[in-house]
Amino acid sequence: MVILRRFVAFAVAVALTLALASAAATQGALAALAPLEVSAPVSFALRLETTLSDFLGLLAVGTVPVAVTVALALGWSIAGLVLWRLPSTRAEALRGLGYILAGALAMMAMHVLLRLAFDGIVPMAATRTTLGLLLQGVAGAIGGGIFAYLTRAPRSAVAP
């Protein structure tokens, strides 16, 4: 039962991270259109439609979801191993922070490593800027927080 709970928590956290990362990339691209004055201001409805369309396209291609899943699996596994080595009271106190940092670092490292692997070509345009890369890290941090929350030890029904 614990393994199933962790798997579901992982899947939910990865899906949320992907959705947030995709939304950040889409909104960054739409914001870049404003100074170009190529069209009328982008409406909220168009922003929402474009965000959903981009997310579904991201899922359809499959390479980014796989890369994000691998990056987060590695990051959260390393965080789990580090926390496991700490005394239990300290590990519990640092648990949320550990998974949040691991998620953020995993997402940013993934984008930097992809850029290096593709000889300077940026696979996700949103990460060309420091802000774009940081927003990808924020998506990973939120995913890490969700993962930590969903995998926390259940509270005892009886208070000590």
N, CA, C and O of each residue as an XYZ file, in Angstrom:
640
protein
N       0.818     -1.195      0.000
C       0.000      0.000      0.000
C       0.864      1.262      0.000
O       0.523      2.252     -0.647
N       1.986      1.223      0.729
C       2.879      2.382      0.789
C       3.473      2.668     -0.578
O       3.603      3.828     -0.969
N       3.836      1.616     -1.313
C       4.430      1.802     -2.639
C       3.410      2.429     -3.590
O       3.751      3.331     -4.355
N       2.174      1.963     -3.549
C       1.132      2.531     -4.401
C       0.892      3.999     -4.050
O       0.726      4.835     -4.938
N       0.875      4.305     -2.768
C       0.670      5.685     -2.319
C       1.800      6.592     -2.819
O       1.546      7.711     -3.266
N       3.032      6.116     -2.746
C       4.169      6.899     -3.218
C       4.134      7.062     -4.744
O       4.470      8.124     -5.268
N       3.731      6.015     -5.439
C       3.641      6.089     -6.898
C       2.591      7.113     -7.317
O       2.841      7.931     -8.202
N       1.434      7.073     -6.696
C       0.373      8.037     -7.008
C       0.843      9.454     -6.672
O       0.617     10.381     -7.449
N       1.487      9.623     -5.534
C       2.010     10.936     -5.142
C       3.021     11.429     -6.170
O       3.013     12.602     -6.542
N       3.886     10.539     -6.623
C       4.885     10.904     -7.630
C       4.201     11.332     -8.931
O       4.552     12.359     -9.513
N       3.229     10.545     -9.381
C       2.529     10.858    -10.626
C       1.808     12.202    -10.540
O       1.855     12.994    -11.482
N       1.151     12.458     -9.429
C       0.436     13.725     -9.240
C       1.434     14.890     -9.234
O       1.202     15.908     -9.886
N       2.531     14.744     -8.506
C       3.525     15.816     -8.402
C       4.198     16.086     -9.739
O       4.444     17.243    -10.082
N       4.498     15.039    -10.500
C       5.106     15.222    -11.826
C       4.109     15.904    -12.767
O       4.482     16.818    -13.503
N       2.858     15.472    -12.749
C       1.842     16.081    -13.612
C       1.668     17.564    -13.287
O       1.567     18.394    -14.191
N       1.633     17.890    -12.007
C       1.499     19.295    -11.603
C       2.730     20.096    -12.037
O       2.604     21.220    -12.525
N       3.904     19.519    -11.859
C       5.129     20.198    -12.283
C       5.110     20.458    -13.783
O       5.452     21.552    -14.231
N       4.715     19.461    -14.552
C       4.634     19.627    -16.012
C       3.639     20.719    -16.390
O       3.921     21.554    -17.250
N       2.478     20.708    -15.745
C       1.455     21.711    -16.053
C       1.959     23.115    -15.733
O       1.773     24.036    -16.529
N       2.589     23.283    -14.585
C       3.100     24.597    -14.195
C       4.256     25.042    -15.096
O       4.335     26.207    -15.486
N       5.143     24.112    -15.418
C       6.277     24.437    -16.297
C       5.783     24.833    -17.684
O       6.287     25.784    -18.281
N       4.807     24.108    -18.186
C       4.232     24.422    -19.490
C       3.529     25.777    -19.463
O       3.694     26.584    -20.378
N       2.749     26.026    -18.418
C       2.042     27.310    -18.298
C       3.025     28.471    -18.214
O       2.810     29.516    -18.827
N       4.097     28.290    -17.460
C       5.108     29.351    -17.350
C       5.749     29.630    -18.705
O       5.973     30.787    -19.062
N       6.042     28.579    -19.458
C       6.649     28.749    -20.779
C       5.684     29.457    -21.730
O       6.084     30.353    -22.472
N       4.423     29.056    -21.705
C       3.425     29.666    -22.578
C       3.227     31.139    -22.249
O       3.215     31.986    -23.142
N       3.075     31.435    -20.974
C       2.841     32.825    -20.576
C       4.064     33.701    -20.881
O       3.923     34.875    -21.222
N       5.245     33.127    -20.758
C       6.461     33.863    -21.122
C       6.492     34.199    -22.606
O       6.870     35.303    -22.997
N       6.091     33.235    -23.423
C       6.057     33.469    -24.872
C       5.010     34.517    -25.229
O       5.253     35.378    -26.075
N       3.858     34.446    -24.591
C       2.809     35.430    -24.863
C       3.217     36.825    -24.394
O       2.906     37.821    -25.047
N       3.908     36.890    -23.267
C       4.376     38.188    -22.763
C       5.407     38.800    -23.705
O       5.502     40.022    -23.821
N       6.172     37.952    -24.373
C       7.185     38.463    -25.304
C       6.554     39.087    -26.548
O       7.220     39.830    -27.269
N       5.287     38.796    -26.805
C       4.617     39.382    -27.960
C       4.246     40.848    -27.734
O       4.170     41.619    -28.690
N       4.015     41.236    -26.489
C       3.539     42.589    -26.182
C       4.441     43.691    -26.751
O       3.934     44.610    -27.394
N       5.746     43.628    -26.537
C       6.589     44.714    -27.068
C       6.643     44.748    -28.595
O       6.988     45.777    -29.176
N       6.309     43.647    -29.244
C       6.378     43.588    -30.702
C       5.201     44.297    -31.365
O       5.268     44.652    -32.541
N       4.139     44.499    -30.616
C       2.931     45.169    -31.108
C       2.444     44.567    -32.424
O       2.049     45.289    -33.340
N       2.478     43.237    -32.505
C       2.040     42.568    -33.729
C       0.540     42.335    -33.753
O      -0.027     42.071    -34.813
N      -0.099     42.428    -32.622
C      -1.543     42.192    -32.584
C      -2.146     42.937    -31.397
O      -1.455     43.619    -30.640
N      -3.434     42.782    -31.268
C      -4.135     43.365    -30.121
C      -3.669     42.658    -28.852
O      -3.104     41.567    -28.923
N      -3.901     43.273    -27.693
C      -3.513     42.611    -26.448
C      -4.116     41.201    -26.352
O      -5.233     40.960    -26.810
N      -3.371     40.296    -25.761
C      -3.803     38.912    -25.649
C      -4.831     38.813    -24.520
O      -4.546     39.166    -23.375
N      -6.017     38.334    -24.853
C      -7.094     38.243    -23.871
C      -6.842     37.080    -22.902
O      -6.036     36.187    -23.164
N      -7.554     37.127    -21.785
C      -7.446     36.042    -20.796
C      -7.901     34.722    -21.416
O      -7.281     33.683    -21.190
N      -8.976     34.761    -22.193
C      -9.492     33.533    -22.827
C      -8.447     32.932    -23.769
O      -8.239     31.719    -23.787
N      -7.792     33.797    -24.550
C      -6.754     33.303    -25.464
C      -5.567     32.751    -24.680
O      -4.989     31.733    -25.061
N      -5.199     33.423    -23.580
C      -4.110     32.917    -22.734
C      -4.442     31.529    -22.214
O      -3.603     30.628    -22.253
N      -5.657     31.357    -21.730
C      -6.092     30.071    -21.181
C      -6.114     28.991    -22.262
O      -5.632     27.878    -22.052
N      -6.681     29.336    -23.426
C      -6.750     28.386    -24.533
C      -5.351     27.988    -25.005
O      -5.092     26.811    -25.253
N      -4.464     28.951    -25.126
C      -3.096     28.678    -25.579
C      -2.339     27.835    -24.556
O      -1.585     26.933    -24.923
N      -2.542     28.131    -23.277
C      -1.890     27.366    -22.215
C      -2.320     25.910    -22.267
O      -1.485     25.010    -22.191
N      -3.614     25.677    -22.396
C      -4.125     24.305    -22.462
C      -3.623     23.600    -23.723
O      -3.215     22.440    -23.670
N      -3.656     24.299    -24.844
C      -3.189     23.721    -26.103
C      -1.704     23.346    -26.030
O      -1.303     22.272    -26.478
N      -0.905     24.236    -25.465
C       0.533     23.954    -25.329
C       0.774     22.759    -24.419
O       1.622     21.916    -24.709
N       0.025     22.684    -23.312
C       0.196     21.564    -22.385
C      -0.158     20.246    -23.056
O       0.571     19.265    -22.914
N      -1.263     20.210    -23.783
C      -1.655     18.977    -24.477
C      -0.639     18.616    -25.564
O      -0.352     17.440    -25.784
N      -0.101     19.625    -26.236
C       0.945     19.373    -27.234
C       2.211     18.828    -26.603
O       2.871     17.950    -27.161
N       2.545     19.358    -25.433
C       3.714     18.875    -24.693
C       3.555     17.399    -24.332
O       4.498     16.615    -24.449
N       2.358     17.034    -23.895
C       2.093     15.636    -23.548
C       2.123     14.742    -24.780
O       2.589     13.605    -24.712
N       1.632     15.248    -25.897
C       1.568     14.449    -27.119
C       2.952     14.123    -27.661
O       3.179     13.025    -28.168
N       3.884     15.080    -27.555
C       5.232     14.845    -28.060
C       5.936     13.798    -27.211
O       6.584     12.899    -27.746
N       5.815     13.905    -25.908
C       6.322     12.879    -25.012
C       7.743     13.023    -24.517
O       8.068     12.473    -23.465
N       8.607     13.737    -25.223
C      10.002     13.797    -24.789
C      10.185     14.654    -23.541
O      10.954     14.292    -22.650
N       9.492     15.776    -23.469
C       9.628     16.631    -22.282
C       9.058     15.948    -21.046
O       9.705     15.968    -19.999
N       7.866     15.342    -21.124
C       7.372     14.634    -19.933
C       8.321     13.535    -19.442
O       8.473     13.331    -18.238
N       8.951     12.834    -20.378
C       9.903     11.795    -19.976
C      11.117     12.421    -19.303
O      11.570     11.941    -18.264
N      11.643     13.489    -19.893
C      12.811     14.157    -19.307
C      12.486     14.702    -17.917
O      13.285     14.560    -16.992
N      11.315     15.325    -17.767
C      10.911     15.863    -16.462
C      10.724     14.739    -15.453
O      11.154     14.860    -14.306
N      10.092     13.657    -15.863
C       9.880     12.518    -14.964
C      11.206     11.947    -14.478
O      11.367     11.666    -13.291
N      12.145     11.776    -15.385
C      13.464     11.242    -15.011
C      14.193     12.216    -14.086
O      14.760     11.813    -13.070
N      14.172     13.500    -14.446
C      14.866     14.503    -13.626
C      14.294     14.542    -12.208
O      15.045     14.547    -11.233
N      12.967     14.570    -12.095
C      12.352     14.624    -10.767
C      12.560     13.321     -9.996
O      12.760     13.340     -8.782
N      12.514     12.200    -10.695
C      12.757     10.917    -10.019
C      14.164     10.898     -9.423
O      14.358     10.464     -8.288
N      15.133     11.366    -10.186
C      16.510     11.421     -9.679
C      16.632     12.416     -8.526
O      17.204     12.097     -7.484
N      16.101     13.601     -8.713
C      16.200     14.630     -7.680
C      15.534     14.221     -6.379
O      16.116     14.358     -5.303
N      14.309     13.717     -6.481
C      13.590     13.330     -5.256
C      14.164     12.070     -4.631
O      14.088     11.893     -3.415
N      14.737     11.194     -5.442
C      15.402     10.001     -4.880
C      16.648     10.405     -4.093
O      16.893      9.894     -3.000
N      17.424     11.314     -4.648
C      18.621     11.787     -3.936
C      18.208     12.488     -2.645
O      18.823     12.276     -1.600
N      17.170     13.324     -2.712
C      16.686     13.992     -1.499
C      16.241     12.960     -0.463
O      16.531     13.099      0.725
N      15.541     11.933     -0.918
C      15.087     10.877     -0.004
C      16.246     10.154      0.657
O      16.194      9.845      1.848
N      17.297      9.883     -0.114
C      18.474      9.212      0.455
C      19.185     10.094      1.480
O      19.619      9.619      2.530
N      19.297     11.379      1.162
C      19.931     12.303      2.113
C      19.108     12.373      3.394
O      19.659     12.314      4.493
N      17.796     12.500      3.254
C      16.920     12.572      4.430
C      16.962     11.276      5.233
O      16.899     11.306      6.462
N      17.065     10.156      4.555
C      17.104      8.850      5.224
C      18.340      8.720      6.110
O      18.310      8.052      7.143
N      19.429      9.370      5.690
C      20.686      9.303      6.444
C      20.682     10.206      7.677
O      21.530     10.047      8.555
N      19.753     11.138      7.758
C      19.680     12.053      8.896
C      18.923     11.412     10.062
O      18.119     10.503      9.857
N      19.181     11.883     11.279
C      18.367     11.423     12.410
C      16.893     11.736     12.135
O      16.582     12.747     11.505
N      15.995     10.880     12.600
C      14.586     10.989     12.221
C      13.947     12.340     12.552
O      13.150     12.842     11.759
N      14.269     12.931     13.681
C      13.659     14.217     14.020
C      14.147     15.318     13.084
O      13.375     16.191     12.688
N      15.395     15.273     12.743
C      15.951     16.273     11.827
C      15.415     16.050     10.414
O      15.084     17.009      9.716
N      15.330     14.786      9.994
C      14.823     14.469      8.659
C      13.388     14.957      8.509
O      13.032     15.515      7.471
N      12.571     14.757      9.516
C      11.172     15.192      9.450
C      11.086     16.716      9.345
O      10.244     17.247      8.621
N      11.956     17.409     10.066
C      11.956     18.868     10.041
C      12.402     19.413      8.685
O      11.930     20.468      8.261
N      13.295     18.717      8.008
C      13.861     19.190      6.740
C      13.209     18.572      5.503
O      13.544     18.933      4.375
N      12.283     17.647      5.717
C      11.698     16.867      4.638
C      11.079     17.735      3.529
O      11.415     17.582      2.355
N      10.188     18.628      3.906
C       9.535     19.476      2.907
C      10.534     20.310      2.132
O      10.495     20.361      0.903
N      11.425     20.961      2.853
C      12.449     21.791      2.231
C      13.335     20.961      1.297
O      13.696     21.415      0.211
N      13.678     19.753      1.722
C      14.528     18.881      0.905
C      13.899     18.550     -0.440
O      14.563     18.626     -1.473
N      12.612     18.181     -0.431
C      11.946     17.837     -1.684
C      11.677     19.074     -2.543
O      11.712     18.996     -3.771
N      11.411     20.209     -1.906
C      11.213     21.455     -2.651
C      12.501     21.841     -3.380
O      12.479     22.135     -4.575
N      13.616     21.838     -2.659
C      14.905     22.181     -3.286
C      15.286     21.174     -4.366
O      15.786     21.549     -5.427
N      15.049     19.904     -4.090
C      15.392     18.869     -5.070
C      14.579     19.039     -6.354
O      15.110     18.874     -7.452
N      13.297     19.367     -6.219
C      12.459     19.583     -7.402
C      12.938     20.772     -8.219
O      13.024     20.701     -9.445
N      13.249     21.867     -7.530
C      13.721     23.069     -8.222
C      15.045     22.802     -8.931
O      15.204     23.129    -10.106
N      15.982     22.212     -8.218
C      17.301     21.940     -8.813
C      17.210     20.929     -9.949
O      17.922     21.052    -10.946
N      16.345     19.937     -9.806
C      16.198     18.928    -10.854
C      15.688     19.559    -12.148
O      16.187     19.251    -13.230
N      14.700     20.437    -12.038
C      14.157     21.078    -13.239
C      15.186     22.000    -13.897
O      15.353     21.980    -15.117
N      15.865     22.796    -13.098
C      16.846     23.711    -13.683
C      18.037     22.944    -14.255
O      18.529     23.281    -15.331
N      18.502     21.919    -13.545
C      19.622     21.119    -14.049
C      19.246     20.414    -15.341
O      20.064     20.325    -16.257
N      18.020     19.913    -15.427
C      17.571     19.237    -16.645
C      17.685     20.177    -17.845
O      18.191     19.786    -18.897
N      17.216     21.410    -17.688
C      17.267     22.354    -18.813
C      18.702     22.732    -19.172
O      19.033     22.845    -20.352
N      19.541     22.925    -18.186
C      20.942     23.258    -18.448
C      21.637     22.083    -19.140
O      22.383     22.279    -20.099
N      21.397     20.881    -18.659
C      22.021     19.694    -19.264
C      21.514     19.454    -20.684
O      22.282     19.042    -21.554
N      20.227     19.709    -20.924
C      19.707     19.567    -22.292
C      20.372     20.565    -23.229
O      20.693     20.237    -24.371
N      20.577     21.783    -22.742
C      21.256     22.801    -23.554
C      22.673     22.342    -23.885
O      23.126     22.492    -25.020
N      23.373     21.782    -22.898
C      24.727     21.276    -23.145
C      24.716     20.088    -24.099
O      25.579     19.979    -24.970
N      23.743     19.201    -23.937
C      23.656     18.011    -24.785
C      23.369     18.364    -26.239
O      23.827     17.681    -27.155
N      22.602     19.441    -26.443
C      22.263     19.858    -27.801
C      23.180     20.961    -28.320
O      22.809     21.726    -29.210
N      24.372     21.030    -27.757
C      25.423     21.945    -28.225
C      24.967     23.399    -28.268
O      25.193     24.113    -29.245
N      24.315     23.820    -27.178
C      23.908     25.217    -27.060
C      22.511     25.517    -27.550
O      21.992     26.603    -27.292
N      21.886     24.585    -28.249
C      20.507     24.790    -28.703
C      19.590     24.606    -27.497
O      19.744     23.658    -26.727
N      18.649     25.508    -27.345
C      17.747     25.472    -26.196
C      16.468     24.742    -26.595
O      15.669     25.282    -27.360
N      16.256     23.511    -26.087
C      15.063     22.760    -26.471
C      13.751     23.428    -26.045
O      12.751     23.320    -26.755
N      13.741     24.114    -24.902
C      12.532     24.814    -24.464
C      12.853     26.303    -24.452
O      13.619     26.782    -23.615
N      12.257     27.021    -25.391
C      12.580     28.442    -25.589
C      12.435     29.263    -24.313
O      13.166     30.235    -24.122
N      11.521     28.895    -23.454
C      11.282     29.667    -22.225
C      12.513     29.735    -21.335
O      12.640     30.658    -20.530
N      13.414     28.781    -21.465
C      14.585     28.752    -20.588
C      15.776     29.525    -21.163
O      16.889     29.420    -20.648
N      15.551     30.288    -22.210
C      16.629     31.124    -22.753
C      16.985     32.249    -21.801
O      18.124     32.716    -21.772
N      16.010     32.679    -21.025
C      16.246     33.771    -20.083
C      16.414     33.203    -18.673
O      15.957     32.101    -18.367
N      17.071     33.974    -17.840
C      17.243     33.561    -16.441
C      15.891     33.427    -15.763
O      15.660     32.481    -15.010
N      14.992     34.378    -16.029
C      13.653     34.317    -15.431
C      12.925     33.051    -15.863
O      12.291     32.386    -15.042
N      13.011     32.717    -17.138
C      12.361     31.503    -17.637
C      12.898     30.255    -16.965
O      12.132     29.363    -16.599
N      14.217     30.186    -16.801
C      14.831     29.043    -16.133
C      14.411     28.982    -14.667
O      14.124     27.905    -14.144
N      14.374     30.133    -14.012
C      13.942     30.176    -12.609
C      12.485     29.754    -12.460
O      12.135     29.081    -11.490
N      11.631     30.139    -13.405
C      10.229     29.733    -13.337
C      10.071     28.219    -13.506
O       9.173     27.614    -12.920
N      10.935     27.622    -14.299
C      10.923     26.159    -14.399
C      11.316     25.548    -13.049
O      10.765     24.529    -12.631
N      12.280     26.191    -12.375
C      12.658     25.758    -11.037
C      11.523     25.907    -10.041
O      11.338     25.053     -9.174
N      10.764     26.986    -10.158
C       9.604     27.184     -9.278
C       8.584     26.073     -9.497
O       8.002     25.566     -8.538
N       8.366     25.696    -10.747
C       7.444     24.590    -11.040
C       7.922     23.307    -10.349
O       7.120     22.577     -9.767
N       9.222     23.039    -10.416
C       9.782     21.859     -9.743
C       9.680     21.958     -8.234
O       9.444     20.957     -7.557
N       9.856     23.163     -7.700
C       9.750     23.365     -6.248
C       8.331     23.099     -5.772
O       8.130     22.450     -4.745
N       7.351     23.593     -6.509
C       5.955     23.345     -6.132
C       5.650     21.851     -6.221
O       4.993     21.293     -5.343
N       6.127     21.215     -7.276
C       5.949     19.767     -7.395
C       6.600     19.030     -6.239
O       6.037     18.068     -5.717
N       7.787     19.475     -5.833
C       8.466     18.855     -4.691
C       7.689     19.029     -3.401
O       7.622     18.114     -2.580
N       7.099     20.207     -3.222
C       6.274     20.437     -2.038
C       5.056     19.532     -2.020
O       4.688     18.993     -0.976
N       4.433     19.367     -3.177
C       3.267     18.473     -3.278
C       3.685     17.030     -3.001
O       2.986     16.296     -2.302
N       4.834     16.631     -3.556
C       5.319     15.268     -3.316
C       5.585     15.046     -1.824
O       5.205     14.014     -1.269
N       6.227     16.001     -1.188
C       6.502     15.881      0.248
C       5.201     15.797      1.040
O       5.084     14.998      1.970
N       4.232     16.617      0.672
C       2.948     16.631      1.387
C       2.206     15.307      1.215
O       1.690     14.751      2.184
N       2.155     14.805     -0.015
C       1.396     13.579     -0.285
C       2.067     12.322      0.262
O       1.403     11.305      0.461
N       3.367     12.381      0.505
C       4.080     11.194      1.006
C       4.431     11.299      2.483
O       5.154     10.453      3.008
N       3.932     12.317      3.151
C       4.239     12.455      4.583
C       3.647     11.277      5.344
O       2.702     10.632      4.892
N       4.225     11.017      6.506
C       3.736      9.923      7.345
C       2.348     10.280      7.859
O       2.119     11.406      8.301
N       1.427      9.333      7.804
C       0.092      9.615      8.315
C       0.114      9.914      9.815
O       0.846      9.282     10.577
N      -0.682     10.864     10.211
C      -0.770     11.215     11.625
C      -1.558     10.142     12.355
O      -2.522      9.592     11.823
N      -1.148      9.857     13.556
C      -1.844      8.872     14.370
C      -3.221      9.415     14.740
O      -3.382     10.605     15.013
N      -4.194      8.536     14.745
C      -5.558      8.950     15.100
C      -5.661      9.323     16.566
O      -6.543     10.082     16.970
N      -4.754      8.783     17.351
C      -4.765      9.050     18.801
C      -3.610      9.998     19.117
O      -2.458      9.726     18.777
N      -3.928     11.090     19.758
C      -2.867     12.032     20.138
C      -2.052     11.455     21.289
O      -2.595     10.792     22.173
N      -0.714     11.717     21.273
C       0.128     11.158     22.325
C      -0.115     11.779     23.679
O       0.529     11.400     24.657
